[in-house]
């Protein structure tokens, strides 16, 4: 991240590079199945190989050169302050908390109102623990080349299965290939933000395809279920539904779609991180570093 020691600038101020918004709210709080693994009050505080999940995500965002400002959408900033490194970032203005709302869409609409000059806005999630600065830089670079209002990062299913056979997701099986979302998005205009409206029900269209009908129309659901759409065809129908040009960005990393949604994902991500970093868990029993 380029140097920026101030919090949000005055409204109308211009910024270079990308603003990052990390969605870290937890709908279930301590009742979340991942939070319960370590008896945490919030899923994002769970330790992954010795480091709190949200710290991992924010470290990656901070280390991404294209990102100039970082905002975190969370129920209560006190959750973030439980992690000393994040508390220091907040005190310096490097990371700025924003109060989340009732669902993903409302949180995004509220954030773009609260963040002065928010675009281009890269949106990631507090459980994307395997993302890297290289991944985010690639995504930002591809977004910068395009002319769309909204972007969705996707990875081919076979890429994931070839490297992590146990990492099967709720793949989108389309006419041209099968894909998985990387839970990484960008919007470049107010029109692009409208793309969040279908996510008011929670997204996860691969797991709950009936939400496609509610968000994008019954015809889109039929075409999707019958595998009559290519990935380009899907983004075309999304563009029509939200009245904003939408493009997909293919990510060449198997780790891109593997987030921490459930205990099975937690185990997989922990194994992957230990393979990359060695076993660090014994250095920090609480997961707050």
C-alpha positions, 0 to 999 in steps of 0.5 A, a space after each residue: 500500500 502506498 504511504 497514507 497516514 491519514 484516515 478518510 480524506 475530505 469529501 470530494 478529495 481525489 485519491 490515486 489507486 484503489 480504495 479497499 473495503 474488507 467486509 468482516 461482519 459476522 451474521 452469527 457472532 459467537 454462534 458461527 461454526 468457525 468461531 466456535 472452534 476456538 470459542 471466539 466472539 467473532 469469526 474473524 478473530 479465529 487464529 489460522 496457523 498462529 495469526 488472527 484471520 482478519 489480520 492476515 486479510 488486512 496484511 495482504 491488503 495493506 501490502 498490495 501496492 495498488 491500494 491507497 486506503 483501507 476500510 473495514 466494514 464490521 459491527 463494532 470497531 472494538 472487535 478489530 481492536 482485539 488484534 494489537 497490530 490492527 489496533 495500531 493500524 487504526 490508530 495511525 489511520 492506515 485502517 479505518 473501520 466502518 459500521 456494517 449494516 444488516 446485509 452485504 448489500 446494505 453494508 456496501 451501499 452505506 460504505 460508499 456513502 461514508 467513504 469520500 471519493 471511493 472509486 475504484 473500490 476493491 471489495 474483499 472479505 474478512 475470511 479470504 485468508 489465502 489471498 496474497 498481494 500478488 493476487 490482489 495486484 493482478 486483479 487491480 491491474 485487470 480492472 484498470 485495463 477494463 471499462 466495466 462498472 463492476 468486476 468479479 474475480 473467478 477461478 476455473 474449477 479444475 485449477 482448484 481440484 488439480 491442486 486441492 482435490 479436497 477443496 471442492 466448492 459449489 462450482 458454477 457449472 456453465 456451458 464453457 467450463 466450471 468456475 468458482 468465485 474468489 469472493 473478490 470484487 471491484 466497482 468503479 461507479 455508482 452504477 456498479 454498486 447496484 450490482 450488490 442488490 442481489 446479494 441482499 439475500 446473502 449471495 452464495 448463488 452456487 450453493 443456493 441457486 434459487 437466489 439467482 431467480 430472485 436476483 437476476 430473473 427466472 430466465 437466468 436461473 433456467 439458463 444457468 441450471 441448463 448450462 446454456 450460458 458461458 461465463 461471458 453470457 452470465 456476466 452479460 445477463 448480470 449487466 442487464 439485470 443491474 443496468 451496469 456493465 459487468 466483467 469477470 476476471 479470471 484468476 490463475 491461483 487455485 487458492 483464490 476461491 478457498 475461504 473459511 466458510 465452515 470447519 472443513 474450510 478451516 481445516 483445509 486452510 490451516 493445512 495449506 498455511 502450515 505447508 507454506 509457513 511451517 507450524 506457527 500455532 504453538 507460538 500463539 495459543 490465542 491467535 491474536 498476534 
